[in-house]
C-alpha cells in the first residue's frame, strides 16, 4: 500500500504515493510559487514561525527555499549588516535571530527591494534550516541543503543531486 499524498500545496489527500520533484526540472531563472503547505520552524524550544502563507523559490539544481511573511515570525530579528547580490532577485539583506539569550547570526535573509519579476518576495523572509533546531514542511522534518549559502529545504518529495556541497560550485 502506498502512503497517501497531501499534494504539493496542501490539497486534500489523493491516496497516491508522494509526487517527487526533481530539482533539475526546476526553471532558471527561478520561479516564485505560492504554497499552502504548512511551513514551520523552532529553535531552543521556541516557535520561530508557523504559517501556510509561504512563497517558495524553485531554481534548477536547488531544493526549494521557502519565504514566510515577516508578520509570521514570532521572535526578534535584527539586521546583520551583511548583503549579497543575486543576479535574478537583487540584493539580499541578512538577519540575526534572537532566541532568549542566544543570537543566531544570519539565520534569515530577505529581498527588501526585489528585482522585477520577484516583487512578491518583498516583506518575506527565508530561513536557513541548518541554523535552526527544527524546520518542518507539513510536519515532515527538513534536511538542510549542504553548505550555508543557498538555504534549500529538502523533503522526501524532492530529488537531487543538489548544488551547494563541495565540488558543485561549477555546476
N, CA and C of each residue as an Amber inpcrd file, in Angstrom:
protein
   513
   0.8430000  -1.1830000   0.0000000   0.0000000   0.0000000   0.0000000
   0.8840000   1.2410000   0.0000000   0.5530000   2.2180000  -0.8350000
   1.3380000   3.4460000  -0.9050000   0.7730000   4.4760000   0.0560000
   1.6520000   5.3160000   0.6050000   1.1640000   6.3310000   1.5430000
   0.3250000   7.3810000   0.8230000  -0.6420000   7.9160000   1.5290000
  -1.4550000   8.9960000   0.9650000  -0.5890000  10.2290000   0.7950000
  -0.8540000  10.9520000  -0.2510000  -0.1110000  12.1800000  -0.5330000
  -1.0440000  13.3590000  -0.3180000  -0.5690000  14.3630000   0.3830000
  -1.4100000  15.5250000   0.6570000  -1.3140000  16.5690000  -0.4390000
  -0.5350000  16.3080000  -1.4760000  -0.3900000  17.2850000  -2.5460000
   0.7280000  18.2530000  -2.2400000   1.3610000  18.7600000  -3.2890000
   2.4950000  19.6540000  -3.0920000   2.1030000  20.9300000  -2.3800000
   0.8730000  21.3570000  -2.5630000   0.4920000  22.6260000  -1.9600000
  -0.5440000  22.4680000  -0.8600000  -0.6220000  21.2820000  -0.2720000
  -1.5050000  21.0860000   0.8660000  -2.9280000  20.7130000   0.5080000
  -3.1690000  20.2820000  -0.7400000  -4.5020000  19.8470000  -1.1270000
  -4.9120000  18.6210000  -0.3300000  -6.1450000  18.2100000  -0.4810000
  -6.6490000  17.0330000   0.2170000  -5.8710000  15.7920000  -0.2140000
  -5.8010000  14.7680000   0.6410000  -5.0970000  13.5350000   0.2850000
  -5.6550000  12.9160000  -0.9900000  -4.7430000  12.3850000  -1.8110000
  -5.1430000  11.7830000  -3.0790000  -5.1170000  10.2710000  -3.0290000
  -4.4490000   9.6740000  -2.0220000  -4.3190000   8.2290000  -1.9610000
  -3.1740000   7.7010000  -2.8000000  -2.4630000   8.5670000  -3.5190000
  -1.3310000   8.1470000  -4.3480000  -0.0300000   8.3130000  -3.5780000
   0.9990000   7.6530000  -4.0690000   2.3360000   7.8480000  -3.4980000
   2.7480000   9.3040000  -3.7060000   3.6240000   9.7960000  -2.8520000
   4.0820000  11.1830000  -2.9300000   4.6980000  11.4770000  -4.2920000
   4.3660000  12.6410000  -4.8330000   4.9370000  13.0990000  -6.0870000
   6.3560000  13.5630000  -5.8000000   7.3010000  13.1180000  -6.6080000
   8.6890000  13.5380000  -6.4270000   9.0040000  14.6210000  -7.4480000
   9.5440000  15.7210000  -6.9580000  10.0080000  16.7930000  -7.8210000
  11.5180000  16.6650000  -7.9570000  12.0070000  16.6990000  -9.1810000
  13.4380000  16.6640000  -9.4210000  13.9130000  18.0960000  -9.6280000
  14.9080000  18.5090000  -8.8540000  15.3730000  19.8940000  -8.9290000
  15.9570000  20.2450000 -10.2910000  16.2950000  19.2460000 -11.0860000
  16.8170000  19.5050000 -12.4250000  15.6950000  19.8340000 -13.4040000
  14.4480000  19.6630000 -12.9620000  13.2950000  20.0830000 -13.7590000
  12.8450000  21.4970000 -13.4000000  13.4110000  22.0730000 -12.3550000
  13.0630000  23.4360000 -11.9580000  13.6520000  24.4230000 -12.9740000
  13.0520000  25.6120000 -13.0930000  13.4960000  26.5780000 -14.1060000
  14.7060000  27.4050000 -13.6790000  15.3270000  27.9940000 -14.6700000
  16.3390000  29.0150000 -14.4660000  16.0930000  30.0420000 -15.5470000
  15.7880000  31.2770000 -15.2320000  15.7290000  31.8980000 -13.9210000
  14.6940000  31.2330000 -13.0110000  14.8720000  31.4230000 -11.6910000
  13.9750000  30.7890000 -10.7250000  12.5400000  31.3080000 -10.8230000
  11.6270000  30.4800000 -10.3160000  10.2020000  30.8170000 -10.3190000
   9.6870000  30.9330000  -8.8870000   8.8490000  31.9370000  -8.6330000
   8.1340000  32.0780000  -7.3570000   6.8360000  31.2880000  -7.4570000
   6.5130000  30.5910000  -6.3770000   5.2970000  29.7810000  -6.3620000
   4.6680000  29.8830000  -4.9740000   3.4210000  30.3030000  -4.9080000
   2.7230000  30.3470000  -3.6150000   2.4670000  28.9260000  -3.1440000
   2.6010000  28.7170000  -1.8470000   2.4270000  27.3870000  -1.2650000
   1.4310000  27.4570000  -0.1160000   0.5550000  26.4550000  -0.0550000
  -0.3740000  26.3480000   1.0710000   0.0940000  25.2930000   2.0630000
   1.2930000  24.7660000   1.8270000   1.8350000  23.7900000   2.7720000
   2.1350000  24.4860000   4.0980000   2.1130000  23.7170000   5.1700000
   2.4190000  24.2800000   6.4860000   3.9350000  24.3090000   6.6500000
   4.4780000  25.4970000   6.7830000   5.9140000  25.7230000   6.9070000
   6.1560000  26.2250000   8.3260000   7.0070000  25.5170000   9.0740000
   7.2190000  25.8730000  10.4800000   8.6760000  25.6690000  10.8610000
   9.0990000  26.4140000  11.8720000  10.4540000  26.2650000  12.4050000
  10.4470000  26.5980000  13.8860000  11.3650000  25.9420000  14.6110000
  11.5490000  26.2470000  16.0300000  13.0350000  26.1760000  16.3530000
  13.3840000  26.8250000  17.4440000  14.7750000  26.8360000  17.8940000
  14.7740000  26.9540000  19.4140000  15.5180000  26.0660000  20.0570000
  15.6230000  26.0380000  21.5240000  14.2370000  25.9770000  22.1860000
  13.3380000  25.2170000  21.5520000  12.0050000  25.0210000  22.1110000
  11.0270000  26.1560000  21.8610000  11.4400000  27.1610000  21.1070000
  10.5690000  28.3090000  20.8150000  10.1630000  28.2860000  19.3450000
   8.9020000  28.5430000  19.0770000   8.4230000  28.6190000  17.6950000
   8.9770000  29.8940000  17.0600000   9.6250000  29.7250000  15.9150000
  10.1280000  30.8760000  15.1590000   9.0230000  31.3800000  14.2320000
   8.3890000  30.4540000  13.5030000   7.2350000  30.7740000  12.6600000
   6.4660000  29.4920000  12.3820000   5.2030000  29.6620000  11.9960000
   4.3220000  28.5490000  11.6350000   3.2450000  29.1540000  10.7460000
   3.2960000  28.8570000   9.4480000   2.4240000  29.5540000   8.5020000
   2.0440000  28.6670000   7.3240000   0.9570000  29.0070000   6.6950000
   0.5440000  28.4310000   5.4090000   0.5330000  29.5340000   4.3390000
   1.2780000  30.5750000   4.5660000   1.3070000  31.7410000   3.6740000
   2.6700000  31.9020000   3.0130000   3.3560000  30.8280000   2.7110000
   4.7220000  30.9060000   2.1860000   4.7450000  31.0420000   0.6610000
   5.8670000  31.5360000   0.2010000   6.2130000  31.5230000  -1.2210000
   7.4760000  30.6960000  -1.3220000   7.5140000  29.7790000  -2.2770000
   8.7500000  29.0180000  -2.4490000   9.3890000  29.3940000  -3.7730000
  10.7130000  29.3890000  -3.7610000  11.5010000  29.6670000  -4.9560000
  12.0050000  28.3350000  -5.4870000  11.7680000  28.1080000  -6.7680000
  12.2250000  26.8940000  -7.4370000  13.2590000  27.2930000  -8.4790000
  14.4580000  26.7170000  -8.3560000  15.5550000  27.0350000  -9.2760000
  16.3290000  25.7650000  -9.5880000  16.7080000  25.6220000 -10.8490000
  17.4620000  24.4570000 -11.3020000  18.5880000  24.1200000 -10.3380000
  18.6550000  22.8620000  -9.9470000  19.7060000  22.2560000  -9.1150000
  19.6020000  22.5760000  -7.6230000  18.5780000  23.3150000  -7.2140000
  18.4340000  23.7070000  -5.8050000  17.1430000  23.1600000  -5.2100000
  17.1930000  22.6700000  -3.9630000  15.9310000  22.3730000  -3.2820000
  15.1530000  23.6740000  -3.0690000  13.8410000  23.5920000  -2.9040000
  13.0570000  24.8150000  -2.7040000  13.5260000  25.6100000  -1.4870000
  13.4020000  26.9170000  -1.6070000  13.6100000  27.8260000  -0.4800000
  12.2490000  28.4420000  -0.1830000  11.8370000  28.3760000   1.0790000
  10.5460000  28.9230000   1.4960000  10.7320000  30.3020000   2.1120000
   9.9280000  31.2520000   1.6490000   9.9000000  32.6150000   2.1780000
   8.5910000  32.7860000   2.9350000   8.6800000  33.2730000   4.1550000
   7.4990000  33.4180000   5.0110000   7.2440000  34.8980000   5.2960000
   5.9880000  35.2660000   5.5360000   5.6940000  36.6690000   5.8410000
   6.4000000  37.1240000   7.1180000   6.9060000  38.3230000   7.0770000
   7.6000000  38.8920000   8.2390000   6.7040000  38.8640000   9.4780000
   5.4080000  39.0890000   9.2900000   4.4960000  39.1070000  10.4360000
   4.2690000  37.7180000  11.0290000   4.6590000  36.6590000  10.3240000
   4.5420000  35.2930000  10.8590000   5.6940000  34.9510000  11.8000000
   6.7650000  35.7410000  11.7660000   7.9420000  35.4710000  12.5950000
   7.6630000  35.9700000  14.0120000   7.7670000  35.0530000  14.9790000
   7.3650000  35.3360000  16.3570000   8.5060000  35.7800000  17.2640000
   9.7400000  35.7140000  16.7730000  10.9020000  36.0780000  17.5880000
  11.6180000  37.2630000  16.9540000  12.3740000  38.0230000  17.7620000
  13.0110000  39.2350000  17.2490000  14.1120000  38.9530000  16.2250000
  14.1480000  39.8150000  15.2190000  15.2040000  39.8180000  14.2070000
  15.8590000  41.1860000  14.2150000  17.1500000  41.1980000  13.8770000
  17.8230000  42.4850000  13.6960000  18.7560000  42.3500000  12.4910000
  18.9340000  43.4290000  11.7430000  19.8040000  43.3710000  10.5720000
  21.2250000  42.9810000  10.9670000  21.8360000  42.1020000  10.1790000
  23.2090000  41.6830000  10.4770000  24.2340000  42.6170000   9.8440000
  23.8030000  43.3890000   8.8530000  24.7300000  44.2510000   8.1310000
  25.2910000  43.6080000   6.8720000  25.1040000  42.3130000   6.7030000
  25.6180000  41.6070000   5.5230000  24.6120000  41.7050000   4.3800000
  25.1280000  41.8610000   3.1710000  24.3070000  41.7920000   1.9670000
  25.0360000  40.9570000   0.9230000  24.2760000  40.3530000   0.0340000
  24.8140000  39.6720000  -1.1420000  23.9160000  40.0430000  -2.3160000
  24.3550000  39.7010000  -3.5120000  23.5610000  40.0320000  -4.6910000
  23.2400000  38.7760000  -5.4870000  21.9760000  38.6060000  -5.8180000
  21.5130000  37.5300000  -6.6940000  21.2340000  38.1450000  -8.0630000
  21.7350000  37.5130000  -9.1080000  21.5520000  38.0580000 -10.4510000
  20.0820000  38.1500000 -10.8510000  19.2250000  37.3870000 -10.2060000
  17.8030000  37.3910000 -10.5480000  16.9610000  38.2040000  -9.5720000
  17.1570000  37.9790000  -8.2810000  16.2640000  38.5480000  -7.2600000
  16.7260000  39.8970000  -6.7250000  18.0040000  40.2330000  -6.8830000
  18.5060000  41.5180000  -6.4080000  19.3790000  41.3850000  -5.1740000
  19.3910000  42.4160000  -4.3400000  20.2450000  42.4570000  -3.1500000
  19.5370000  41.8350000  -1.9560000  20.2120000  40.8530000  -1.3550000
  19.6860000  40.1780000  -0.1620000  20.2840000  40.8210000   1.0780000
  19.4450000  41.0370000   2.0770000  19.8690000  41.5200000   3.3950000
  19.7220000  40.3760000   4.3780000  20.6850000  40.2380000   5.2920000
  20.6900000  39.1140000   6.2370000  20.2710000  39.5820000   7.6200000
  19.6620000  38.6510000   8.3760000  19.0570000  38.9560000   9.6650000
  19.5320000  37.9950000  10.7340000  19.8520000  38.5430000  11.9000000
  20.1760000  37.7370000  13.0810000  18.8800000  37.4910000  13.8510000
  18.7140000  36.2790000  14.3380000  17.5340000  35.8860000  15.1000000
  17.8940000  35.8170000  16.5760000  17.0590000  36.4000000  17.4300000
  17.2760000  36.3370000  18.8740000  16.2880000  35.3540000  19.4820000
  16.8470000  34.3520000  20.1890000  16.0370000  33.3370000  20.8710000
  16.4940000  33.3260000  22.3250000  15.7360000  33.9830000  23.1890000
  16.1710000  34.1210000  24.5770000  17.4640000  34.9080000  24.6310000
  18.5020000  34.3110000  25.2320000  19.8100000  34.9580000  25.3290000
  20.7070000  34.6500000  24.1340000  20.2550000  33.7910000  23.2500000
  21.0810000  33.3750000  22.1030000  20.7740000  34.2260000  20.8770000
  21.8250000  34.5930000  20.1610000  21.6770000  35.2360000  18.8640000
  22.1560000  34.2420000  17.8130000  21.3010000  33.9560000  16.8500000
  21.6480000  33.0680000  15.7380000  22.0390000  33.9750000  14.5730000
  23.3530000  34.0920000  14.3030000  23.8010000  35.0250000  13.2710000
  23.3110000  34.6220000  11.8800000  22.8340000  35.6060000  11.1510000
  22.4260000  35.4340000   9.7600000  21.5540000  34.1880000   9.5730000
  20.5490000  34.0640000  10.4080000  19.6220000  32.9300000  10.3340000
  18.6480000  33.0680000   9.1700000  18.4580000  34.3030000   8.7050000
  17.4630000  34.5630000   7.6670000  17.9870000  35.6080000   6.6930000
  17.3150000  35.6980000   5.5550000  17.6140000  36.7520000   4.5960000
  16.3230000  37.2030000   3.9340000  16.3900000  38.3820000   3.3260000
  15.2260000  38.9430000   2.6410000  15.6960000  39.7870000   1.4670000
  14.7670000  40.0570000   0.5750000  14.9820000  40.9890000  -0.5280000
  14.0590000  42.1690000  -0.2620000  14.6100000  43.2230000   0.3200000
  13.7970000  44.3770000   0.7110000  13.2430000  45.1140000  -0.5030000
  14.0140000  45.1470000  -1.5730000  13.5680000  45.7510000  -2.8300000
  13.9020000  44.7780000  -3.9520000  13.1070000  43.7070000  -4.0870000
  13.4260000  42.6740000  -5.0690000  13.3710000  43.2020000  -6.5010000
  14.1210000  42.5460000  -7.3580000  14.1410000  42.8900000  -8.7730000
  12.7830000  42.5890000  -9.4100000  12.5520000  43.2030000 -10.5600000
  11.3250000  42.9380000 -11.3160000  11.2010000  41.4340000 -11.5390000
  10.0040000  40.9360000 -11.4370000   9.7680000  39.5030000 -11.5710000
   9.7810000  38.7690000 -10.2480000  10.2710000  39.4400000  -9.1930000
  10.3520000  38.8180000  -7.8680000   9.7670000  39.7380000  -6.7920000
   8.9320000  40.6800000  -7.1970000   8.3530000  41.6590000  -6.2650000
   7.5760000  40.9990000  -5.1320000   7.0180000  39.8070000  -5.3780000
   6.2300000  39.1470000  -4.3260000   7.0900000  38.7040000  -3.1440000
   8.4210000  38.7740000  -3.2640000   9.2970000  38.4410000  -2.1360000
   9.4380000  39.5970000  -1.1440000   8.9900000  40.7920000  -1.5320000
   9.0660000  41.9440000  -0.6220000   8.2440000  41.6460000   0.6300000
   8.8310000  41.8930000   1.7910000   8.1420000  41.6480000   3.0570000
   8.2150000  40.2090000   3.5340000   8.9600000  39.3690000   2.8190000
   9.1020000  37.9620000   3.1960000  10.5320000  37.6750000   3.6430000
  10.6830000  36.6310000   4.4490000  11.9940000  36.1990000   4.9530000
  12.1880000  34.7220000   4.6670000  13.4000000  34.3540000   4.2950000
  13.7880000  32.9480000   4.1520000  14.7460000  32.6140000   5.2840000
  14.6260000  31.4000000   5.8140000  15.4710000  30.9620000   6.9260000
  16.3190000  29.7740000   6.5060000  17.5690000  29.7580000   6.9690000
  18.4470000  28.6120000   6.7560000  18.0170000  27.4820000   7.6850000
  17.5980000  26.3420000   7.1550000  17.2310000  25.2350000   8.0480000
  18.4220000  24.6990000   8.8380000  19.6370000  24.9170000   8.3430000
  20.8320000  24.4420000   9.0500000  21.1110000  25.2400000  10.3230000
  20.5030000  26.4150000  10.4540000  20.7840000  27.2690000  11.6130000
  19.7250000  27.1630000  12.7030000  18.6580000  26.4150000  12.4340000
  17.5700000  26.2600000  13.4000000  17.4740000  24.7990000  13.8150000
  16.9470000  24.5580000  15.0110000  16.8460000  23.1810000  15.5140000
  15.8940000  22.3270000  14.6980000  14.7490000  22.8860000  14.3240000
  13.7370000  22.1170000  13.6070000  13.0790000  22.9820000  12.5510000
  13.0100000  22.4560000  11.3350000  12.2350000  23.0720000  10.2620000
  11.3450000  21.9800000   9.6870000  10.0890000  22.3200000   9.4290000
   9.1040000  21.3310000   9.0020000   8.3300000  21.8250000   7.7860000
   8.0190000  20.8870000   6.8870000   7.0910000  21.1270000   5.7880000
   5.9700000  20.1110000   5.9530000   4.7780000  20.5830000   6.2310000
   3.6360000  19.7000000   6.5110000   3.9780000  18.6570000   7.5680000
   4.7190000  19.0680000   8.5940000   5.0700000  18.1810000   9.6980000
   6.2700000  17.2930000   9.4460000   6.8040000  17.2860000   8.2270000
   7.9790000  16.4680000   7.8970000   9.2580000  17.2460000   8.2050000
  10.1690000  16.6590000   8.9840000  11.4420000  17.3350000   9.2450000
  12.2310000  17.5510000   7.9480000  12.8050000  18.7210000   7.8400000
  13.5670000  19.1240000   6.6630000  15.0260000  18.7440000   6.8430000
  15.6540000  18.3090000   5.7570000  17.1030000  18.1400000   5.7070000
  17.6670000  19.4070000   5.0670000  18.5890000  20.1060000   5.7320000
  19.1500000  21.3240000   5.1410000  19.9950000  21.0160000   3.9060000
  19.9560000  21.9080000   2.9340000  20.8420000  21.8250000   1.7870000
  22.2720000  21.9780000   2.2920000  23.1900000  21.1790000   1.7640000
  24.5880000  21.2360000   2.1900000  25.1720000  22.6040000   1.8450000
  26.0000000  23.1130000   2.7370000  26.5950000  24.4330000   2.5560000
  25.6550000  25.4830000   3.1120000  26.1890000  26.5900000   3.5250000
  25.3480000  27.6250000   4.1170000  25.2100000  28.8370000   3.2090000
  25.0930000  28.5910000   1.9100000  24.8840000  29.7210000   1.0180000
  23.4600000  29.7540000   0.4830000  22.9480000  28.6110000   0.0080000
  21.6530000  28.6050000  -0.6740000  20.4510000  28.4440000   0.2510000
  20.5270000  27.6440000   1.2770000  19.4400000  27.5480000   2.2490000
  18.2310000  26.7580000   1.8210000  18.4020000  25.7500000   0.9460000
  17.2680000  24.9490000   0.4920000  16.7230000  24.0030000   1.5480000
  15.4420000  23.6610000   1.4050000  14.7140000  22.7790000   2.3160000
  14.4540000  21.4630000   1.5870000  15.0980000  20.3850000   2.0150000
  14.9490000  19.0830000   1.3570000  13.9460000  18.2320000   2.1320000
  12.9250000  17.7610000   1.4220000  11.9390000  16.8320000   1.9730000
  11.9360000  15.5830000   1.0980000  11.2040000  14.5600000   1.5210000
  11.2510000  13.2780000   0.8080000  10.7000000  13.3660000  -0.6150000
   9.9600000  14.4190000  -0.9290000   9.4130000  14.5540000  -2.2760000
  10.2900000  15.4080000  -3.1930000  11.5200000  15.6920000  -2.7690000
  12.4590000  16.4840000  -3.5660000  13.6740000  15.6210000  -3.8920000
  13.9830000  15.5000000  -5.1910000  15.1060000  14.6720000  -5.6350000
  16.2180000  15.5410000  -6.2060000  17.4690000  15.1300000  -5.9790000
  18.6550000  15.8390000  -6.4540000  19.3410000  15.0740000  -7.5510000
  20.6540000  15.2680000  -7.6930000  21.5960000  15.8880000  -6.7630000
  21.4120000  17.4060000  -6.6890000  21.9020000  17.9570000  -5.5600000
  21.7100000  19.3630000  -5.2490000  23.0270000  20.1230000  -5.3160000
  22.9620000  21.3350000  -5.8400000  24.1090000  22.2340000  -5.8080000
  24.2960000  22.7330000  -4.3750000  25.5270000  23.0650000  -4.0060000
  25.7860000  23.6590000  -2.6990000  26.8980000  22.9820000  -1.9350000
  27.0790000  21.6920000  -2.1460000  28.1120000  20.9530000  -1.4390000
  29.4680000  21.0910000  -2.1080000  30.4920000  20.5110000  -1.5010000
  31.8300000  20.5480000  -2.0850000  31.8260000  19.9890000  -3.5100000
  32.5290000  20.6760000  -4.4000000  32.6570000  20.2220000  -5.7770000
  31.4990000  20.5860000  -6.6840000  30.5280000  21.3550000  -6.1860000
  29.3620000  21.6790000  -7.0170000  29.3340000  23.1340000  -7.4760000
  30.3400000  23.9150000  -7.1300000  30.2940000  25.3400000  -7.4650000
  30.3550000  25.5920000  -8.9650000  30.8640000  24.6620000  -9.7420000
  30.9490000  24.8440000 -11.1830000  29.7350000  24.3550000 -11.9470000
  28.7260000  23.8630000 -11.2480000  27.5320000  23.3630000 -11.9470000
  26.7680000  24.4810000 -12.5920000
